[in-house]
């Protein structure tokens, strides 16, 4: 938690990864967030991973530090409560908003300078999710073992496009707020998940390579295209990755392993110039052979010792469990993490914002709410309703909470 | 190009993906960017992919719309020219800045309210790159075919952590600028690439699952953990991905394929409730069998027709070449893209910002500069130097450009 966005109130109507991540990112920078969900929970209330009791670990992960309003927006009175307006003058959603009560034109009637950020799937408004976007942009056919590009695709597990979209949405909120502050004007920002992916492959040169070069890019296993990197097995059966992107990483690797002369021999034999990343890539297999031997003769601990204090760039592969058991970066030794109790689930590590603002003090992250935990507070304090009114809304089934979802 | 950040000038000293992407993202939102590089090009001037002439397609991809200053910062006079100050009051770098001339304390002497955003590798300042971060956070051991988690890792090809870091850096620039506008105070924002990854796996529930649940998460091929999705071969030898995240996607899939009754039979037989994502995941193989048959009987074109206008969520796998040949989203039919001539390379598709700001008009993206293309302009117009002074600096080898790097 930092306080750089203190004083901004954001309404969120969302589900899944990108939009909730956007608003949680802003909450962790100090924004006051109201997320509304249907009574009983939204589309993502039960998402996996889950505990052995079936409680979602996903939902509290992406909704930290938000206030939760449980409200039935299928009824006009519920919409009136959920909709942005007054001080809650920023709205973020990944719901299909065009045409309905959540459309910008409708919501703008409540607040003329409203900022609304709407994540859509495809640019034409049809649905797309991370998986259907990723298969369109080439990566699954070049992931994994070297093979014919037409062979079985290997999907990425990380929802990278959702993540990139989530942070991009957050950027667009703050940029639109800047515009409003300077020019007094709200706006609708539309972001297509597919466009996030297509723009990125365009920024990284994949589109241009496909247009200009005759050959199709092929899978090259764990070698990073155009640079040197490889995975190795250690004497004690662990796996590590060694990479040399910069000239310094390369020379330090030679020094730390005492293989500099061997590498120079390979360089001469192949007629390449290992000062250049691309030349090191072309010699990937030749470079990896002596390194594989070097690693196979050493335990992970010995390798760690050999690389410590050098400029060589490497790291061990870790499973998710090894990550939490072994890596001090994934522990409260890292100021990023705090141990928190999540009601109904238990105590676990919770990350705050990875952005460290020097002019603010890092406060611990705030846990996720129970569904509807802040319903009363939002109706009473934010919307100025009387206790009697709130009771009536509860009796009528317009609002509810707090409840533990399963 | 949008103009939401018009009037802001940013200095960039960087290389590789995250920091250049951050600043290019801001340039495409209207910021005026000066990227300085060594005479002859920086660490990433020749990065792959390259054309058959060895020209980098990567560098112009990540430096669109920036002004380029070629300057020798190993000499004090060069540093004086490159350093931020006056109107250029935001500095973004991924270079090791602490202690040297690029440290915040040093640069602050030139402009008291400077904003500096510094990307570092590990939180302790040691080096880390996308590959060594990704192997630490579990994904390579659960990517690809179902297998023992200790088996050979499969790296992701997309530098997802660099991408997420790049957009996060951009967010931190705009958030810090907001803070300065409201409170008159600059600051140093520090972001660790490793923290970006650890925060994300924490947000997505992986850390908490590893802490609370006894079993290690296993690779499950192209099935998305906790939801239904699968890849299929078509009659004409293409591959597609079908996914059902929401209840609507699931029911529309049943309708469009006329397999709803078959699915209901599976549901009953397995004692599951397919209204829940997790239950559909548990039945992944059973659901996939009739779908595989359905796909194998149809060409890609027939499948497209069957799904068109329905709420089913699917997409074809495409190689990078198929992407530019087949997908209208990756063409000038999509307002995201413009055909541009990049000097020394040729004409190709160039994406603008995927964020569509309703209050601004989308202008075409601006091509990348040649190295040092704006050296004269920056020295003369921005820094107010005379032609004689500029000539002297060129003669002394302090500045140069424009040149085509190879």
Interface residues (C-beta under 8 A of the other chain):
Chain A: X4 X5 X15 X16 X17 X21 X24 X25 X29 X43 X46 X47 X48 X49 X50 X51 X52 X54 X56 X57 X58 X60 X61 X62 X64 X104 X122 X123 X127 X128 X129 X131 X132 X133 X135 X136 X137 X138 X139 X140 X141 X142 X143 X144 X145 X149 X150 X152 X153 X154 X155 X156 X157 X158 X159 X160 X163 X164 X167 X168 X170 X171 X172 X174 X175 X176 X177 X178 X179 X181 X185 X186 X187 X188 X189 X190 X191 X192 X194 X195 X196 X198 X199 X200 X201 X202 X203 X204 X205 X206 X207 X208 X209 X210 X211 X212 X213 X216 X217 X221 X222 X224 X225 X226 X227 X229 X231 X237 X239 X240 X241 X243 X245 X246 X247 X249 X276 X277 X278 X281 X311 X313 X314 X315 X316 X317 X318 X319 X320 X321 X322 X323 X324 X327 X329 X330 X334 X335 X336 X337 X345 X346 X348 X349 X350 X351 X352 X353 X354 X355 X356 X357 X358 X359 X360
Chain B: X4 X5 X15 X16 X17 X21 X24 X25 X29 X43 X46 X47 X48 X49 X50 X51 X52 X54 X56 X57 X58 X60 X61 X62 X64 X104 X122 X123 X127 X128 X129 X131 X132 X133 X135 X136 X137 X138 X139 X140 X141 X142 X143 X144 X145 X149 X150 X152 X153 X154 X155 X156 X157 X158 X159 X160 X163 X164 X167 X168 X170 X171 X172 X174 X175 X176 X177 X178 X179 X181 X183 X185 X186 X187 X188 X189 X190 X191 X192 X194 X195 X196 X198 X199 X200 X201 X202 X203 X204 X205 X206 X207 X208 X209 X210 X211 X212 X213 X216 X217 X221 X222 X224 X225 X226 X227 X229 X231 X237 X239 X240 X241 X243 X245 X246 X247 X249 X276 X277 X278 X281 X311 X313 X314 X315 X316 X317 X318 X319 X320 X321 X322 X323 X324 X327 X329 X330 X334 X335 X336 X337 X345 X346 X348 X349 X350 X351 X352 X353 X354 X355 X356 X357 X358 X359 X360
